[in-house]
Amino acid sequence: MIKQEPNKTIIEKIIFLFNKKKFIEALALSDKIILEYPNSILVTNILGVIHTELKNYTLAKKLFTKVINLNPKYNDGFYNLANIYNKLGEEDNAIRNYEKVIDLDKSYYKAYNNLGNIFKKRNLNKKALEYYILTLTINPNYIRGFYNLAGVLQHFILDEKNKYINKFYLYLLEKKIIVRPNAIAINVINGLLLNTNLKDNFSLIENNNFPKNLNKIIELINKNKLLLQFMKVCPIPNYHFEKSFIKIRCEILNQIYNLNFKKIYFKFLIALSAQCFLNEYIYSETDEEIFKVNKINERIKNNINNNEINDLEILILSCYSPLFRYDWSGKIIPSSKLKETFILQYRNLIEEKKYIKKIKSISNIKDDVSIKVKNQYEENPYPRWTNLGLSIKPRPIKEVIENINLDIDLTKIKFSKKAEILIAGCGTGQHAITTASKYKNAEILALDLSFNSLAYAKRKADELNCRNINFIQGDLLDLKKMNKKFDIVESVGVLHHMNDPLIGWKTLTSCLKKDALMLIGLYSEKARANIINIRQTINDLKIETTKKNIINFRKDILIKDNKKWHNIKDSPDFYSTSGVRDLLFHVKEHRFTIKKIRSHMNKLGLVFLGFDDSYVLERFKKEYKQPEDLYNLNKWEDFENANQRIFSGMYQFWCQKK
């Protein structure tokens, strides 16, 4: 009998070369072996995989077809063939082959995952979600599956019961680098209301016998791991939750004020304390609550030397004001139960003060509007965040740009070997850290007006072990003093807060290398019609920007049924103090139209390359089918006129220096 397969040592040698990315050597050895073993399934399959890496897709398809003809039950062959069809854009053939893989092996989780990817690409998000759930049910440790799940959850709302999804939500919220919690917040809220007993808990809170039910309510909430974790990672953008938390907080305050220290309060108060800190104490307070908080504060001061302070007294106060604001906070050695709260509300702030001393400045800020904006973000660094959606691994700069699908010939661009990227207006670091995680061999310069925002950003970068960012303080108007050019400049949500956005944009353009790229984010005039109306009301009423006024004005919006303002309650920014200030009380705001953007780009010698928001792009492609339509601003202008709220986030687009 003729031997069909070479010995194990030869196969291992080929795989070793492949894993070392020595594809040409692996190919040469495989070609040599296949002459001796022309019907080797293993070598033929490996050859197909090598040619896939070398992007010889047509040849790879022939090899994988040969594999499955040699063995119609070889599921890896069907899987690899499906991947090739996917790369060639033959999605129906890819689907058939992934389904064949699953017929052969119901536990082949990567086939489910890739089916999910195809359906997501087709904007069949519900079906994609089903396949991602199946993927993770089979392999709950498949990190790429969680990234894909998080991606589809940002564009699809699951509003029906699902027995699996809550444990996946919990995983996403516990991990620091897969997704921004507020990006999936609506889905988490639905998961809590549909798949847990939280609705029943809330009905007990609204009951007239609420104080008598307090302990029962707390016990039930303490069993809800998803809710408690959700409270610790982002402001929950839902007024129903907010009303319930306000009511519970008030009743626990009453109990602690009266020296009723129940152990069951601990777990819930730690989560509530984190929620209040993250939303910057946006919840309204009664005069009676303020009185009792002050009395407990006095109790702590009087008892601090004789160790008669109860941990619950500290916890309840941390639900009304951050611990670092209490003058006794530095004198206390927190118990193990309070460690988490003290790190969040005290030690992190101490660390940030140390970072401030190390941050360098490029110049003294002179522009009047820049000074006012700086002061705003020194008082309210925006946003406070915990988790972030980072890339699984950094990729070469051209590969990242290629995936954005821009109107550009990348072969004509020479990026630096160590790409230099400017983030102009980095705030508390979300944008800079996300960008740093995307690009391989890149150095990021992150500039911002606010020392406090930069210190927050630097602390979070260190926490996430992100080492390729240089944080620096200054006004982007003074960037010329650095005498530095960049391969990419990114500035999202910044220019529209300047005195003259065009001058700021011109400064950024002067920092670009030849053929370099720029990502810009600007407010839309049409999408912010409701915000324009609210800001005008604030100006007409001459409401000063104080925390008390922000909270009271926000409370009026929640109580009054003004239909023009209704959708402002859907904004995540509406559920934190710095968010409301940035959204409605900002010291300076300009808004743009596509026509105005086109005019500015013409003046600056910039070419439009395409929009960046995947959700917006998918919506657009449903109505405009031709590939070139994506880069036609006239078509985009028509699209926005028909969909006035489509750019409610911002216009986010790429352009290039001519």
C-alpha positions as CSV (number, residue, x, y, z in Angstrom):
1,M,0.0,0.0,0.0
2,I,1.4,3.4,-1.0
3,K,1.9,5.8,1.9
4,Q,-0.3,8.9,1.5
5,E,1.2,11.1,4.2
6,P,4.8,12.1,5.1
7,N,6.1,11.4,8.6
8,K,5.2,13.6,11.5
9,T,8.6,15.3,11.6
10,I,8.3,16.8,8.1
11,I,4.8,18.2,8.9
12,E,6.1,19.7,12.1
13,K,9.0,21.4,10.2
14,I,6.6,23.0,7.7
15,I,4.3,24.2,10.5
16,F,7.4,25.6,12.4
17,L,8.4,27.6,9.3
18,F,4.8,28.8,8.9
19,N,4.5,29.9,12.5
20,K,7.8,31.8,12.1
21,K,6.2,33.6,9.1
22,K,8.8,32.1,6.9
23,F,6.2,31.5,4.2
24,I,8.5,31.2,1.2
25,E,10.7,28.6,2.9
26,A,7.6,26.7,4.1
27,L,6.2,26.9,0.5
28,A,9.5,25.5,-1.0
29,L,9.5,22.6,1.4
30,S,5.8,21.9,0.9
31,D,6.2,21.9,-2.9
32,K,9.1,19.4,-2.6
33,I,7.1,17.1,-0.3
34,I,3.9,17.2,-2.4
35,L,5.9,15.7,-5.3
36,E,6.6,12.6,-3.3
37,Y,3.1,12.6,-1.6
38,P,0.8,14.0,-4.3
39,N,-2.4,12.9,-2.4
40,S,-1.3,14.1,1.0
41,I,-4.3,15.8,2.6
42,L,-2.1,17.5,5.3
43,V,0.5,18.9,2.9
44,T,-2.1,20.0,0.4
45,N,-4.1,21.8,3.2
46,I,-0.9,23.4,4.5
47,L,0.0,24.6,0.9
48,G,-3.5,26.2,0.7
49,V,-2.9,28.0,4.0
50,I,0.5,29.2,2.9
51,H,-1.0,30.6,-0.4
52,T,-3.8,32.2,1.6
53,E,-1.1,34.1,3.6
54,L,0.6,35.1,0.4
55,K,-2.8,36.3,-1.0
56,N,-2.8,33.7,-3.8
57,Y,-6.5,33.1,-3.2
58,T,-7.4,31.4,-6.5
59,L,-4.6,28.9,-6.1
60,A,-5.5,28.3,-2.5
61,K,-9.1,27.7,-3.5
62,K,-8.0,24.9,-5.9
63,L,-5.8,23.3,-3.1
64,F,-8.6,23.3,-0.6
65,T,-11.1,21.9,-3.2
66,K,-8.6,19.1,-3.7
67,V,-8.4,18.5,0.0
68,I,-12.2,18.0,0.4
69,N,-12.3,15.8,-2.7
70,L,-9.6,13.6,-1.1
71,N,-11.6,13.5,2.1
72,P,-15.2,14.7,2.1
73,K,-15.3,14.6,5.9
74,Y,-12.2,16.7,6.5
75,N,-13.8,19.7,8.2
76,D,-10.6,21.9,8.3
77,G,-10.6,21.7,4.5
78,F,-14.2,22.9,4.3
79,Y,-13.4,25.7,6.8
80,N,-10.3,26.9,4.9
81,L,-12.2,26.8,1.6
82,A,-15.0,28.8,3.2
83,N,-12.4,31.4,4.4
84,I,-11.1,31.7,0.8
85,Y,-14.6,32.2,-0.6
86,N,-15.1,34.9,2.0
87,K,-11.9,36.6,0.9
88,L,-12.9,36.4,-2.8
89,G,-16.3,38.0,-2.0
90,E,-18.2,34.8,-2.8
91,E,-20.2,35.0,0.5
92,D,-22.9,32.5,-0.5
93,N,-20.3,29.8,-1.2
94,A,-18.6,30.7,2.1
95,I,-21.9,30.3,4.0
96,R,-22.5,26.8,2.4
97,N,-19.0,25.6,3.4
98,Y,-19.2,27.0,6.9
99,E,-22.5,25.2,7.3
100,K,-20.8,22.0,6.0
101,V,-18.2,22.4,8.7
102,I,-20.9,22.6,11.3
103,D,-22.7,19.6,9.9
104,L,-19.4,17.6,10.4
105,D,-18.6,19.1,13.8
106,K,-21.2,21.0,15.8
107,S,-18.5,22.3,18.2
108,Y,-16.5,24.0,15.4
109,Y,-16.9,27.5,17.0
110,K,-14.9,29.5,14.5
111,A,-17.3,28.5,11.7
112,Y,-20.2,30.0,13.8
113,N,-18.1,33.1,14.4
114,N,-17.3,33.6,10.7
115,L,-20.9,33.1,9.8
116,G,-21.7,35.8,12.3
117,N,-19.2,38.1,10.5
118,I,-20.8,37.5,7.1
119,F,-24.3,38.3,8.5
120,K,-23.0,41.4,10.3
121,K,-21.4,42.6,7.0
122,R,-24.8,42.1,5.4
123,N,-26.3,44.2,8.2
124,L,-28.3,41.2,9.4
125,N,-27.4,42.0,12.9
126,K,-29.9,39.8,14.7
127,K,-28.7,36.7,12.8
128,A,-25.1,37.7,13.4
129,L,-25.8,38.1,17.1
130,E,-27.3,34.6,17.2
131,Y,-24.1,33.1,15.7
132,Y,-21.8,35.0,18.0
133,I,-23.8,33.7,21.0
134,L,-23.5,30.1,19.6
135,T,-19.8,30.7,19.2
136,L,-19.3,31.8,22.8
137,T,-21.6,29.2,24.2
138,I,-19.3,26.6,22.7
139,N,-16.1,28.4,23.6
140,P,-16.6,31.0,26.4
141,N,-12.9,31.8,26.3
142,Y,-12.8,32.9,22.6
143,I,-11.7,36.5,22.9
144,R,-12.3,37.4,19.3
145,G,-15.8,36.2,19.6
146,F,-16.4,38.7,22.4
147,Y,-15.0,41.5,20.3
148,N,-17.4,40.5,17.5
149,L,-20.3,40.3,20.0
150,A,-19.4,43.7,21.3
151,G,-19.3,45.1,17.8
152,V,-22.7,43.9,16.8
153,L,-24.2,45.0,20.1
154,Q,-23.3,48.6,19.3
155,H,-25.5,48.6,16.2
156,F,-28.4,46.3,17.2
157,I,-30.7,46.4,20.2
158,L,-31.7,43.0,21.6
159,D,-35.2,43.6,23.0
160,E,-36.3,40.0,23.7
161,K,-35.5,37.4,26.3
162,N,-32.2,35.5,25.9
163,K,-31.0,33.0,28.5
164,Y,-27.3,33.3,27.5
165,I,-26.7,36.9,26.8
166,N,-26.5,38.3,30.4
167,K,-23.4,36.2,31.3
168,F,-21.7,37.6,28.1
169,Y,-22.7,41.1,29.0
170,L,-21.1,40.5,32.4
171,Y,-17.9,39.3,30.8
172,L,-17.7,42.4,28.5
173,L,-18.2,44.7,31.5
174,E,-15.6,42.9,33.6
175,K,-12.9,43.1,30.9
176,K,-11.2,46.5,30.6
177,I,-10.2,46.4,26.9
178,I,-13.0,44.9,24.8
179,V,-15.7,47.6,24.6
180,R,-16.7,51.0,26.1
181,P,-19.6,50.1,28.5
182,N,-21.7,53.0,27.4
183,A,-21.6,51.7,23.8
184,I,-23.6,48.6,24.8
185,A,-25.5,50.2,27.7
186,I,-28.9,50.0,26.2
187,N,-28.5,46.3,25.5
188,V,-27.3,45.7,29.1
189,I,-30.3,47.6,30.4
190,N,-32.6,45.5,28.3
191,G,-30.9,42.3,29.5
192,L,-31.4,43.4,33.1
193,L,-35.1,44.2,32.6
194,L,-35.9,41.1,30.4
195,N,-33.7,38.4,31.9
196,T,-33.6,39.2,35.6
197,N,-36.1,40.1,38.3
198,L,-35.1,43.7,38.3
199,K,-38.5,44.9,37.1
200,D,-40.0,43.3,40.2
201,N,-37.4,45.0,42.4
202,F,-38.2,48.3,40.9
203,S,-41.9,47.8,41.5
204,L,-41.2,47.2,45.2
205,I,-39.3,50.5,45.2
206,E,-42.3,52.4,43.8
207,N,-44.6,50.8,46.3
208,N,-45.9,52.8,49.3
209,N,-44.4,50.3,51.7
210,F,-40.9,50.8,50.2
211,P,-39.1,51.5,53.5
212,K,-40.4,48.2,54.8
213,N,-39.2,46.4,51.7
214,L,-35.7,47.9,51.7
215,N,-33.8,44.9,53.0
216,K,-35.6,42.6,50.6
217,I,-34.8,44.9,47.7
218,I,-31.2,45.1,48.6
219,E,-30.9,41.3,49.1
220,L,-32.3,40.8,45.6
221,I,-30.1,43.4,44.0
222,N,-27.0,42.0,45.7
223,K,-27.7,38.7,43.8
224,N,-27.7,40.6,40.5
225,K,-24.0,40.4,39.4
226,L,-24.6,42.1,36.1
227,L,-26.4,45.1,37.6
228,L,-23.7,45.6,40.3
229,Q,-20.9,45.4,37.7
230,F,-22.8,47.8,35.3
231,M,-23.0,50.3,38.1
232,K,-19.2,50.2,38.6
233,V,-18.2,50.9,35.0
234,C,-20.3,53.7,33.5
235,P,-23.1,56.1,34.3
236,I,-26.3,54.2,33.6
237,P,-28.2,56.1,30.9
238,N,-31.8,55.5,32.1
239,Y,-33.9,57.7,34.3
240,H,-35.9,54.7,35.7
241,F,-32.7,53.3,37.1
242,E,-31.7,56.7,38.4
243,K,-35.0,57.3,40.2
244,S,-34.8,53.9,41.9
245,F,-31.2,54.5,43.0
246,I,-32.0,58.0,44.3
247,K,-34.8,56.5,46.4
248,I,-32.7,53.6,47.7
249,R,-29.8,55.9,48.5
250,C,-32.1,58.2,50.5
251,E,-33.6,55.3,52.6
252,I,-30.2,53.8,53.3
253,L,-29.0,57.2,54.4
254,N,-31.9,57.4,56.8
255,Q,-31.0,54.0,58.2
256,I,-27.3,54.8,58.7
257,Y,-28.2,58.2,60.1
258,N,-30.2,56.4,62.8
259,L,-27.3,54.0,63.4
260,N,-28.9,51.0,61.8
261,F,-25.8,49.4,60.2
262,K,-27.0,46.4,58.2
263,K,-24.3,44.2,56.6
264,I,-26.4,43.6,53.5
265,Y,-25.9,47.3,52.6
266,F,-22.2,46.8,51.8
267,K,-22.2,45.2,48.4
268,F,-24.9,47.5,47.0
269,L,-23.4,50.7,48.5
270,I,-20.0,49.9,47.0
271,A,-21.6,49.7,43.5
272,L,-23.8,52.8,44.1
273,S,-20.8,54.7,45.4
274,A,-19.0,53.9,42.1
275,Q,-22.1,54.9,40.1
276,C,-22.4,58.2,41.8
277,F,-18.7,58.9,41.4
278,L,-18.8,58.1,37.7
279,N,-21.9,60.2,37.1
280,E,-20.2,63.0,39.2
281,Y,-23.1,63.1,41.6
282,I,-25.7,64.2,39.1
283,Y,-28.5,62.8,41.3
284,S,-30.7,65.4,43.0
285,E,-30.7,65.7,46.8
286,T,-33.3,67.0,49.2
287,D,-32.4,69.4,52.0
288,E,-33.1,66.6,54.5
289,E,-30.5,64.4,52.8
290,I,-27.9,67.3,52.9
291,F,-28.6,67.8,56.6
292,K,-28.1,64.1,57.4
293,V,-25.0,63.8,55.3
294,N,-23.5,66.7,57.2
295,K,-24.4,65.2,60.5
296,I,-22.8,61.9,59.6
297,N,-19.7,63.8,58.4
298,E,-19.5,65.5,61.8
299,R,-19.9,62.1,63.5
300,I,-16.9,60.8,61.5
301,K,-14.8,63.8,62.4
302,N,-15.6,63.4,66.1
303,N,-14.9,59.6,66.1
304,I,-11.9,59.5,63.8
305,N,-9.4,59.3,66.7
306,N,-11.1,56.5,68.7
307,N,-11.9,54.2,65.7
308,E,-15.7,54.3,66.3
309,I,-16.4,55.0,62.6
310,N,-18.5,52.4,60.9
311,D,-17.5,51.6,57.3
312,L,-21.1,52.1,56.2
313,E,-21.0,55.7,57.3
314,I,-18.0,56.3,54.9
315,L,-19.7,54.4,52.1
316,I,-23.0,56.3,52.3
317,L,-21.1,59.7,52.3
318,S,-19.2,58.5,49.2
319,C,-22.6,58.2,47.5
320,Y,-23.1,61.9,48.0
321,S,-19.6,63.4,47.4
322,P,-16.2,61.9,46.4
323,L,-14.1,60.8,49.3
324,F,-11.2,63.1,48.4
325,R,-13.4,66.1,49.2
326,Y,-13.8,65.0,52.9
327,D,-10.9,66.4,54.9
328,W,-10.7,63.2,57.0
329,S,-10.2,60.9,54.0
330,G,-6.4,61.1,54.1
331,K,-6.4,60.2,57.9
332,I,-8.2,56.9,57.5
333,I,-6.7,53.5,56.8
334,P,-9.5,51.9,54.9
335,S,-10.7,48.4,55.7
336,S,-10.6,45.6,53.1
337,K,-14.3,46.3,52.4
338,L,-13.5,49.9,51.6
339,K,-10.4,49.3,49.5
340,E,-12.2,49.4,46.1
341,T,-14.0,52.6,47.0
342,F,-10.9,54.4,48.3
343,I,-8.9,53.5,45.2
344,L,-11.6,54.9,42.9
345,Q,-12.4,58.0,44.9
346,Y,-9.2,58.9,46.7
347,R,-6.0,57.2,45.7
348,N,-6.5,57.6,41.9
349,L,-6.9,61.4,42.5
350,I,-3.7,61.5,44.5
351,E,-1.9,59.6,41.6
352,E,-3.3,62.1,39.1
353,K,-1.9,65.0,41.1
354,K,1.5,63.4,40.8
355,Y,1.1,63.0,37.1
356,I,0.2,66.7,36.7
357,K,3.7,67.7,38.0
358,K,5.4,65.6,35.2
359,I,3.3,66.8,32.2
360,K,5.1,69.3,30.0
361,S,3.6,72.3,28.3
362,I,4.4,73.7,24.9
363,S,3.4,77.3,25.8
364,N,1.2,79.5,27.9
365,I,-2.3,79.6,26.6
366,K,-3.3,83.1,25.4
367,D,-6.5,82.7,23.4
368,D,-9.5,83.8,25.4
369,V,-11.8,81.0,24.3
370,S,-9.0,78.4,24.8
371,I,-8.6,79.7,28.4
372,K,-12.3,79.3,29.1
373,V,-12.4,75.8,27.6
374,K,-9.3,74.8,29.6
375,N,-11.0,76.0,32.8
376,Q,-14.1,74.0,32.0
377,Y,-12.2,70.8,31.6
378,E,-10.0,71.4,34.6
379,E,-13.2,71.6,36.7
380,N,-14.9,68.7,34.8
381,P,-12.5,66.4,33.0
382,Y,-14.7,64.7,30.4
383,P,-15.5,61.9,30.3
384,R,-14.7,59.8,33.3
385,W,-14.3,56.3,32.0
386,T,-13.3,52.8,33.2
387,N,-13.2,50.4,30.3
388,L,-12.3,50.9,26.7
389,G,-12.6,49.0,23.3
390,L,-9.0,48.4,22.2
391,S,-7.7,46.4,19.2
392,I,-6.8,42.8,19.8
393,K,-3.4,43.5,18.4
394,P,-1.7,46.5,16.7
395,R,-1.4,46.3,12.9
396,P,0.8,48.1,10.3
397,I,-0.6,51.5,9.6
398,K,-1.4,50.8,5.9
399,E,-3.4,47.7,6.9
400,V,-5.4,49.7,9.4
401,I,-6.1,52.5,6.8
402,E,-7.0,49.9,4.1
403,N,-9.8,48.5,6.3
404,I,-11.4,51.9,6.6
405,N,-12.3,51.8,2.9
406,L,-11.1,55.3,2.0
407,D,-10.9,56.9,-1.5
408,I,-7.1,56.6,-1.6
409,D,-4.2,54.8,-3.3
410,L,-2.1,53.6,-0.4
411,T,0.7,52.5,-2.7
412,K,1.5,56.2,-3.3
413,I,1.8,57.0,0.5
414,K,5.1,56.6,2.3
415,F,4.4,56.4,6.0
416,S,7.3,56.6,8.4
417,K,8.7,53.3,9.6
418,K,7.7,54.5,13.1
419,A,4.6,56.4,12.3
420,E,4.1,59.7,14.1
421,I,0.5,60.4,15.0
422,L,-1.0,63.5,16.6
423,I,-4.2,63.4,18.7
424,A,-5.1,67.1,19.0
425,G,-7.5,67.5,22.0
426,C,-7.1,64.1,23.7
427,G,-9.3,64.8,26.7
428,T,-9.2,62.0,29.3
429,G,-7.4,59.7,26.9
430,Q,-10.0,57.4,25.3
431,H,-9.2,58.5,21.8
432,A,-5.4,58.5,22.2
433,I,-5.3,55.1,23.9
434,T,-7.6,53.5,21.4
435,T,-5.5,54.9,18.5
436,A,-2.3,53.7,20.2
437,S,-3.7,50.1,20.3
438,K,-4.5,50.1,16.6
439,Y,-1.2,51.0,15.0
440,K,2.0,48.9,15.0
441,N,5.3,50.8,15.4
442,A,3.6,54.2,16.1
443,E,4.4,57.0,18.4
444,I,1.4,59.1,19.6
445,L,1.6,62.7,20.7
446,A,-1.6,63.5,22.7
447,L,-2.2,67.2,23.3
448,D,-4.9,68.8,25.5
449,L,-5.6,72.1,27.2
450,S,-6.5,70.6,30.6
451,F,-3.9,69.3,33.0
452,N,-6.5,67.3,34.9
453,S,-7.8,65.6,31.8
454,L,-4.2,64.7,30.8
455,A,-3.4,63.3,34.3
456,Y,-6.5,61.1,34.1
457,A,-5.5,60.0,30.6
458,K,-1.9,59.2,31.7
459,R,-3.1,57.2,34.7
460,K,-5.4,55.2,32.5
461,A,-2.7,54.6,29.9
462,D,-0.4,53.3,32.5
463,E,-3.1,51.1,33.9
464,L,-3.6,49.6,30.5
465,N,0.1,49.3,29.9
466,C,0.0,51.7,26.9
467,R,3.5,53.0,26.6
468,N,3.7,54.6,23.2
469,I,1.9,57.9,24.1
470,N,3.5,61.2,25.0
471,F,0.9,63.4,26.8
472,I,1.6,67.1,26.5
473,Q,-0.4,70.2,27.6
474,G,-1.1,73.2,25.4
475,D,-3.3,74.9,22.8
476,L,-3.3,73.3,19.3
477,L,-3.0,76.9,18.1
478,D,0.6,76.8,19.3
479,L,1.5,73.5,17.6
480,K,3.8,75.3,15.2
481,K,6.2,75.9,18.0
482,M,7.0,72.2,18.1
483,N,8.2,72.3,14.5
484,K,7.0,68.8,14.0
485,K,5.2,67.0,11.1
486,F,2.9,63.9,11.4
487,D,1.8,61.0,9.3
488,I,-1.7,61.2,10.7
489,V,-3.5,63.9,12.7
490,E,-6.7,63.1,14.5
491,S,-8.9,65.7,16.1
492,V,-12.4,64.7,17.0
493,G,-14.8,67.0,18.9
494,V,-12.3,69.8,19.3
495,L,-12.3,72.3,16.5
496,H,-16.0,73.2,17.1
497,H,-15.1,74.4,20.6
498,M,-12.5,76.9,19.3
499,N,-13.0,80.6,18.7
500,D,-12.3,80.2,15.0
501,P,-12.4,76.5,13.9
502,L,-10.9,77.3,10.5
503,I,-7.8,78.8,12.1
504,G,-7.5,75.7,14.3
505,W,-8.0,73.4,11.3
506,K,-5.4,75.4,9.3
507,T,-2.9,74.9,12.2
508,L,-3.5,71.1,12.1
509,T,-3.1,71.0,8.3
510,S,0.3,72.7,8.6
511,C,1.4,69.8,10.9
512,L,0.8,67.2,8.2
513,K,3.6,65.6,6.1
514,K,3.2,65.3,2.4
515,D,0.2,63.0,1.5
516,A,-0.5,62.6,5.2
517,L,-4.0,61.8,6.5
518,M,-6.3,63.6,8.9
519,L,-9.4,62.4,10.9
520,I,-11.7,65.2,11.9
521,G,-14.9,65.2,14.0
522,L,-17.4,68.1,13.9
523,Y,-20.9,68.9,15.2
524,S,-23.7,68.8,12.7
525,E,-26.1,71.8,12.6
526,K,-29.0,69.6,11.6
527,A,-28.4,66.8,14.1
528,R,-28.1,69.2,17.0
529,A,-31.3,71.1,16.4
530,N,-32.7,70.1,19.8
531,I,-29.5,71.0,21.6
532,I,-29.4,74.4,19.9
533,N,-32.9,75.0,21.3
534,I,-31.9,74.0,24.8
535,R,-28.7,76.1,24.7
536,Q,-30.8,79.1,23.6
537,T,-33.1,78.6,26.6
538,I,-30.1,78.5,28.9
539,N,-28.8,81.7,27.5
540,D,-32.2,83.4,27.6
541,L,-32.6,82.4,31.3
542,K,-29.0,83.5,32.0
543,I,-28.3,80.3,33.9
544,E,-24.8,80.4,35.2
545,T,-22.7,77.3,34.8
546,T,-22.5,75.8,38.3
547,K,-23.0,72.2,39.3
548,K,-26.2,73.1,41.2
549,N,-27.6,74.9,38.2
550,I,-26.7,72.0,35.9
551,I,-28.4,69.5,38.1
552,N,-31.5,71.6,38.6
553,F,-31.9,72.5,34.9
554,R,-31.4,68.8,34.0
555,K,-34.1,67.9,36.6
556,D,-36.5,70.3,34.9
557,I,-35.9,68.6,31.5
558,L,-36.7,65.2,33.1
559,I,-39.8,66.4,34.7
560,K,-41.2,68.7,32.0
561,D,-42.7,67.0,28.9
562,N,-41.1,69.2,26.2
563,K,-41.3,67.2,23.0
564,K,-38.6,69.2,21.3
565,W,-36.2,68.2,24.0
566,H,-37.3,64.6,24.5
567,N,-34.5,62.8,22.6
568,I,-31.8,64.6,24.8
569,K,-32.7,62.0,27.4
570,D,-31.4,59.3,25.1
571,S,-27.9,60.8,25.1
572,P,-25.4,59.0,27.4
573,D,-23.9,62.4,28.1
574,F,-27.2,63.4,29.9
575,Y,-26.3,61.1,32.8
576,S,-23.2,62.7,34.1
577,T,-22.3,66.2,35.3
578,S,-19.4,66.7,32.9
579,G,-21.5,65.2,30.1
580,V,-24.4,67.6,30.6
581,R,-22.0,70.5,30.9
582,D,-20.2,69.4,27.6
583,L,-23.5,68.8,25.9
584,L,-25.6,71.8,26.9
585,F,-23.4,74.3,28.9
586,H,-20.2,74.4,26.9
587,V,-18.5,77.7,26.8
588,K,-18.2,77.7,23.0
589,E,-19.9,75.7,20.3
590,H,-19.9,75.9,16.5
591,R,-21.8,73.6,14.2
592,F,-21.3,72.6,10.6
593,T,-23.0,71.5,7.5
594,I,-21.5,69.3,4.8
595,K,-21.5,72.4,2.5
596,K,-19.4,74.3,5.1
597,I,-17.1,71.4,5.6
598,R,-16.5,71.2,1.8
599,S,-15.8,74.9,1.7
600,H,-13.3,74.7,4.6
601,M,-11.5,71.8,3.0
602,N,-11.2,73.6,-0.3
603,K,-9.6,76.6,1.5
604,L,-7.1,74.3,3.3
605,G,-6.2,72.2,0.2
606,L,-7.7,69.1,1.7
607,V,-9.3,66.2,-0.2
608,F,-12.3,64.3,1.3
609,L,-11.6,60.6,1.6
610,G,-14.7,59.2,3.3
611,F,-16.7,59.0,6.5
612,D,-15.5,56.9,9.4
613,D,-18.6,55.8,11.4
614,S,-19.5,52.2,10.4
615,Y,-23.2,52.5,11.5
616,V,-23.6,55.7,9.4
617,L,-21.9,54.0,6.4
618,E,-24.2,51.0,6.5
619,R,-27.3,53.2,6.6
620,F,-25.9,55.2,3.7
621,K,-25.1,52.1,1.6
622,K,-28.7,50.9,1.9
623,E,-29.8,53.9,-0.2
624,Y,-26.8,54.6,-2.4
625,K,-25.5,51.4,-4.0
626,Q,-22.6,52.6,-6.2
627,P,-19.1,52.3,-4.5
628,E,-18.2,55.8,-5.7
629,D,-21.2,57.3,-3.9
630,L,-19.4,56.9,-0.6
631,Y,-17.0,59.7,-1.6
632,N,-19.6,62.0,-3.1
633,L,-20.4,64.8,-0.6
634,N,-23.4,65.9,-2.7
635,K,-24.9,62.4,-2.1
636,W,-24.1,62.7,1.6
637,E,-25.7,66.1,1.7
638,D,-28.9,64.6,0.3
639,F,-28.7,61.7,2.7
640,E,-28.4,64.0,5.7
641,N,-31.3,66.1,4.5
642,A,-33.5,62.9,4.5
643,N,-32.0,61.7,7.8
644,Q,-31.6,64.8,10.0
645,R,-30.3,63.0,13.1
646,I,-27.9,60.6,11.3
647,F,-24.8,62.6,12.5
648,S,-26.1,63.0,16.0
649,G,-22.7,61.9,17.2
650,M,-20.6,64.0,14.9
651,Y,-19.4,64.2,11.3
652,Q,-16.3,62.0,11.5
653,F,-14.4,61.9,8.3
654,W,-10.9,61.5,6.8
655,C,-9.2,63.9,4.5
656,Q,-5.8,64.2,2.9
657,K,-3.3,67.1,2.3
658,K,-3.0,67.7,-1.5
